[in-house]
Amino acid sequence: MVSNHGRRQVDGVVPVAYALPRIRRALGRDAEIFADTGIRTGGDVFRALALGANAVGLGRPIQWAAAAGGEDGITKMIERITDELAHTMNSAGVSRIADIDESFLVEGQGPSAVLSGVHGIAA
């Protein structure tokens, strides 16, 4: 589990998005890595997978959805994130989650830069 809970209270903590690729390289392809920080949208899920996570946690969004709408709110939030992930995958030309990898990242642009449309060609 890769998480930096408390980052907002501690200056200088490395963001999970910067740590994920290093952790993936250190542990290898066979390790199961779960990212649990900063996942708010389907695009965030796509980025976490491209950066090396196998799965993500949705702690805070689940709490917000539960507070705002109970079980129905949670269901709607999960549907929204799922739809956003499908849209991001479609925009990137990906049909399977298993095909999301580091080749979708734009080198030198930080962890938030993901290629869209033309896979494998850096901007």
Helices and strands as residue ranges (DSSP letters): H 16-27, E 34-35, H 42-51, E 55-56, H 59-92, G 97-99, G 102-104
